[in-house]
Amino acid sequence: MIKFLHDCILIKDVLVIGDLHIGYDERFERSVGQVQLENIIEKLREVFDYLDSLSIRVKKIVLLGDVKHYFGEVTEIEWRETLSLFDFLKVRSRGAKIMIVKGNHDTILGPIVKKRGILLKEYYKLVIDKEKYCFMHGDRMFEQCLDADYLVFGHIHPAITLADKYKSEKFKCFLNRMWKEKKVIVLPSFTDIRYGFNLNNVDDKDYYKEKFFIILNKDLKKFEVIIYNDDEKKEHSFGKLKNLI
């Protein structure tokens, strides 16, 4: 039922998208926000075109938080580009319901989503084919999600560097494993501006503990690393993270 796509997943007819961080590089160059949005929309267009080729229509879209980047304000670019993104999603999906779970960067996202009547929640629970899913950002755990069969997170922007004696290359990746009797999937960031946290740097110190991600390093290292090849339209498993670092 869960289909891996280019930096996102489809659960039956629910499209799930990770961190976007619209406005991330605005402080360096005024035009970057527009370039960032164009890259996001182009990737989304490719995802929707592929789903169309499979005759799959998306009925719900879940954004896993950190839609915008700045904590303490809503910048002009964030207003304009975030609304443009919402409008694109609504039109391209032919009216899919958009749900957003609040990320740690989304402290003042409320005024933007209100403009389009989109719900912003701390977590979002959904039953799909009799299985309970709980969508969260990943910086906090919610007691209401403890009865879920699946937990779906964003937040840490997982990426992995694979190397041989000739070269090394960094890839965005998904993480997948049972954790505390739940099936867990961690999605990469959807934006290419903020590429990802290099999982090669995960150690046993757990210095951030639950302050950053609710899954500790020692457990994270047991997760399966999955890389999606967009040319092949296929995911590849690279085994447990601990065997890659």
VODO-966667 format. One record per residue (C-alpha): z, x, y; residue number from 1. Coordinates in steps of 0.02 Angstrom, whole numbers. Each point is the difference from the previous one (the first is absolute). Example, Ala and Ser with C-alpha at 12.3 -4.5 7.8 and 13.67 -1.06 7.14 Angstrom:
VODO-966667
+--------+--------+--------+-----+
|      w |      u |      v | num |
+--------+--------+--------+-----+
|    390 |    615 |   -225 |   1 |
|    -33 |     69 |    172 |   2 |
+--------+--------+--------+-----+
//
This chain:
VODO-966667
+--------+--------+--------+-----+
|      w |      u |      v | num |
+--------+--------+--------+-----+
|      0 |      0 |      0 |   1 |
|     36 |    145 |    119 |   2 |
|   -160 |     83 |     59 |   3 |
|      4 |    167 |     90 |   4 |
|   -117 |     13 |    147 |   5 |
|    -32 |    126 |    138 |   6 |
|    178 |     31 |     67 |   7 |
|     52 |   -179 |    -37 |   8 |
|     22 |   -116 |   -149 |   9 |
|    -51 |   -175 |    -51 |  10 |
|    120 |   -109 |    -98 |  11 |
|   -107 |   -144 |    -62 |  12 |
|    -56 |    -67 |    171 |  13 |
|    132 |     88 |    108 |  14 |
|    -58 |    155 |     94 |  15 |
|    143 |    121 |     35 |  16 |
|    -21 |    134 |    134 |  17 |
|    118 |    142 |     44 |  18 |
|     47 |     84 |    164 |  19 |
|   -127 |     -7 |    142 |  20 |
|     94 |     83 |    147 |  21 |
|   -119 |    -66 |    132 |  22 |
|     23 |    101 |    159 |  23 |
|     61 |    157 |    -90 |  24 |
|   -106 |    126 |     94 |  25 |
|    -12 |    -92 |    165 |  26 |
|    113 |    128 |     83 |  27 |
|   -127 |    139 |    -34 |  28 |
|   -162 |    -87 |     48 |  29 |
|    -30 |   -173 |     71 |  30 |
|   -155 |    -28 |   -108 |  31 |
|     84 |     41 |   -166 |  32 |
|     74 |   -174 |    -22 |  33 |
|   -175 |    -75 |      2 |  34 |
|    -63 |    131 |   -124 |  35 |
|    149 |    -34 |   -112 |  36 |
|    -33 |   -188 |      2 |  37 |
|   -185 |     26 |    -36 |  38 |
|     44 |    106 |   -152 |  39 |
|    123 |   -132 |    -63 |  40 |
|   -124 |   -142 |     23 |  41 |
|   -141 |     97 |    -83 |  42 |
|    110 |     33 |   -152 |  43 |
|     53 |   -183 |     -4 |  44 |
|   -181 |    -55 |     11 |  45 |
|    -41 |    108 |   -152 |  46 |
|    147 |    -75 |    -96 |  47 |
|    -54 |   -178 |     41 |  48 |
|   -182 |     38 |    -42 |  49 |
|     54 |     67 |   -169 |  50 |
|    108 |   -153 |    -35 |  51 |
|   -145 |   -111 |     52 |  52 |
|   -109 |     90 |   -129 |  53 |
|    128 |    -51 |   -131 |  54 |
|      4 |   -179 |     67 |  55 |
|    184 |     19 |     47 |  56 |
|     63 |    -93 |    153 |  57 |
|    162 |     58 |     80 |  58 |
|    120 |   -143 |     39 |  59 |
|    149 |     99 |     65 |  60 |
|     16 |    168 |     88 |  61 |
|    167 |     91 |      0 |  62 |
|     27 |    146 |    119 |  63 |
|    143 |    111 |    -56 |  64 |
|     66 |     45 |    172 |  65 |
|    -25 |    134 |    133 |  66 |
|   -149 |    -95 |     67 |  67 |
|     29 |     83 |    169 |  68 |
|     69 |    172 |     33 |  69 |
|    112 |      5 |    154 |  70 |
|    181 |    -51 |    -22 |  71 |
|     53 |    -42 |    176 |  72 |
|   -148 |    -82 |     82 |  73 |
|   -164 |    -89 |    -29 |  74 |
|   -138 |    106 |     76 |  75 |
|   -162 |    -69 |     68 |  76 |
|    -96 |     71 |   -148 |  77 |
|    123 |    -75 |   -123 |  78 |
|    -20 |   -172 |     79 |  79 |
|   -188 |      6 |      3 |  80 |
|    -36 |     87 |   -165 |  81 |
|    131 |    -93 |   -103 |  82 |
|    -66 |   -168 |     57 |  83 |
|   -178 |     58 |    -38 |  84 |
|     56 |     49 |   -175 |  85 |
|     80 |   -170 |    -30 |  86 |
|   -157 |    -87 |     61 |  87 |
|   -110 |    105 |   -114 |  88 |
|    109 |    -35 |   -152 |  89 |
|      0 |   -187 |     34 |  90 |
|   -189 |    -10 |     20 |  91 |
|    -49 |    121 |   -139 |  92 |
|    117 |    -81 |   -126 |  93 |
|    -63 |   -173 |     50 |  94 |
|    171 |    -62 |     52 |  95 |
|    123 |     90 |   -114 |  96 |
|    183 |    -21 |     46 |  97 |
|     70 |    161 |     74 |  98 |
|    181 |     50 |    -34 |  99 |
|     86 |    154 |     71 | 100 |
|    160 |     80 |    -61 | 101 |
|     90 |     93 |    137 | 102 |
|     -8 |    189 |     -2 | 103 |
|    118 |    120 |     87 | 104 |
|   -133 |     26 |    135 | 105 |
|    -22 |   -187 |     29 | 106 |
|    151 |    -26 |    113 | 107 |
|   -103 |    -95 |    129 | 108 |
|   -145 |    -66 |   -102 | 109 |
|     60 |   -179 |     23 | 110 |
|    -89 |    -36 |    166 | 111 |
|   -167 |     58 |    -73 | 112 |
|      6 |   -101 |   -162 | 113 |
|     57 |   -153 |     98 | 114 |
|   -167 |      2 |     91 | 115 |
|    -88 |    -35 |   -166 | 116 |
|    133 |   -106 |    -85 | 117 |
|     30 |    132 |   -134 | 118 |
|    167 |      5 |    -92 | 119 |
|    104 |    159 |     13 | 120 |
|    137 |     12 |   -132 | 121 |
|    126 |    128 |    -62 | 122 |
|    -71 |    -25 |   -175 | 123 |
|   -122 |   -119 |    -82 | 124 |
|     22 |    -79 |   -172 | 125 |
|   -145 |    -74 |    -96 | 126 |
|    -25 |    -65 |   -176 | 127 |
|   -169 |     47 |    -75 | 128 |
|    -40 |    -62 |   -175 | 129 |
|    185 |    -28 |    -37 | 130 |
|     51 |    177 |     52 | 131 |
|    110 |     26 |    152 | 132 |
|    -56 |    125 |    130 | 133 |
|    100 |     63 |    148 | 134 |
|    -92 |     93 |    138 | 135 |
|    105 |    116 |    110 | 136 |
|    -31 |    147 |    114 | 137 |
|    111 |    119 |    -99 | 138 |
|    130 |     59 |    125 | 139 |
|    123 |   -135 |    -54 | 140 |
|     39 |   -100 |   -156 | 141 |
|     37 |   -186 |      7 | 142 |
|    116 |    -90 |   -118 | 143 |
|   -120 |   -148 |     -1 | 144 |
|   -130 |    109 |    -87 | 145 |
|    110 |     51 |   -147 | 146 |
|    -68 |   -141 |   -109 | 147 |
|   -180 |     57 |     20 | 148 |
|   -107 |     67 |   -142 | 149 |
|   -100 |    109 |    119 | 150 |
|     49 |     95 |    157 | 151 |
|   -141 |     56 |    113 | 152 |
|     34 |    130 |    137 | 153 |
|    -87 |    101 |    134 | 154 |
|     95 |    112 |    122 | 155 |
|    -13 |    176 |    -74 | 156 |
|   -190 |     19 |      7 | 157 |
|    -11 |     90 |   -169 | 158 |
|   -128 |    138 |    -19 | 159 |
|    -17 |    145 |   -122 | 160 |
|    -82 |    171 |     10 | 161 |
|    -93 |     49 |   -158 | 162 |
|    -49 |    182 |    -20 | 163 |
|    -84 |    120 |   -118 | 164 |
|    -41 |    185 |     22 | 165 |
|   -150 |    -41 |    107 | 166 |
|     58 |   -132 |    123 | 167 |
|    131 |   -130 |     44 | 168 |
|    -27 |   -176 |     66 | 169 |
|    115 |   -136 |     63 | 170 |
|    -22 |   -179 |    -59 | 171 |
|     84 |   -162 |     47 | 172 |
|     79 |    -78 |   -153 | 173 |
|     94 |   -148 |    -72 | 174 |
|    164 |     15 |    -92 | 175 |
|     35 |   -111 |   -150 | 176 |
|    150 |    -15 |   -117 | 177 |
|    146 |   -104 |    -63 | 178 |
|    151 |     26 |    112 | 179 |
|    166 |    -90 |    -21 | 180 |
|    -84 |   -120 |   -122 | 181 |
|   -134 |    -44 |    127 | 182 |
|   -184 |     43 |      0 | 183 |
|    -29 |     98 |    160 | 184 |
|   -160 |     44 |     93 | 185 |
|      1 |    109 |    156 | 186 |
|   -157 |     -8 |    107 | 187 |
|    -75 |    139 |    107 | 188 |
|    -27 |    -21 |    185 | 189 |
|   -160 |    -93 |     42 | 190 |
|    -38 |     98 |    157 | 191 |
|    -86 |    169 |    -12 | 192 |
|     79 |     59 |    162 | 193 |
|    167 |     20 |    -85 | 194 |
|    -51 |     68 |   -168 | 195 |
|    159 |      7 |   -101 | 196 |
|    162 |     81 |    -56 | 197 |
|    -37 |    142 |   -119 | 198 |
|     92 |    -41 |   -161 | 199 |
|    -13 |    183 |    -50 | 200 |
|    146 |     26 |    118 | 201 |
|    116 |   -120 |    -92 | 202 |
|    154 |     92 |    -62 | 203 |
|    167 |    -44 |    -77 | 204 |
|    104 |      2 |    160 | 205 |
|    -24 |   -183 |     47 | 206 |
|     46 |     49 |    177 | 207 |
|    -60 |   -164 |     71 | 208 |
|     68 |   -111 |   -139 | 209 |
|    -17 |   -182 |     51 | 210 |
|    -21 |     43 |    184 | 211 |
|   -186 |     28 |    -27 | 212 |
|    -57 |    -74 |   -166 | 213 |
|    104 |   -104 |   -119 | 214 |
|    -60 |     96 |   -153 | 215 |
|     83 |    169 |    -17 | 216 |
|   -100 |    159 |    -29 | 217 |
|     65 |     24 |   -177 | 218 |
|    -69 |   -172 |    -46 | 219 |
|   -158 |     20 |    103 | 220 |
|    -47 |    153 |   -102 | 221 |
|    -10 |   -110 |   -155 | 222 |
|   -132 |   -114 |     75 | 223 |
|   -181 |      0 |    -58 | 224 |
|   -124 |     66 |    129 | 225 |
|   -160 |   -103 |     16 | 226 |
|   -149 |     54 |    104 | 227 |
|   -141 |   -122 |     37 | 228 |
|   -178 |     66 |      6 | 229 |
|    -95 |   -110 |    120 | 230 |
|   -170 |     65 |    -58 | 231 |
|     36 |    -51 |   -179 | 232 |
|    102 |   -153 |     52 | 233 |
|    127 |     56 |   -128 | 234 |
|    179 |     62 |     -6 | 235 |
|     54 |    157 |    -93 | 236 |
|    175 |     37 |    -65 | 237 |
|     63 |    178 |     21 | 238 |
|    162 |    -26 |    -95 | 239 |
|    176 |     20 |     65 | 240 |
|     29 |     78 |    171 | 241 |
|    123 |    127 |    -71 | 242 |
|   -140 |     76 |   -104 | 243 |
|   -109 |     25 |    154 | 244 |
|    122 |     91 |    113 | 245 |
+--------+--------+--------+-----+
//
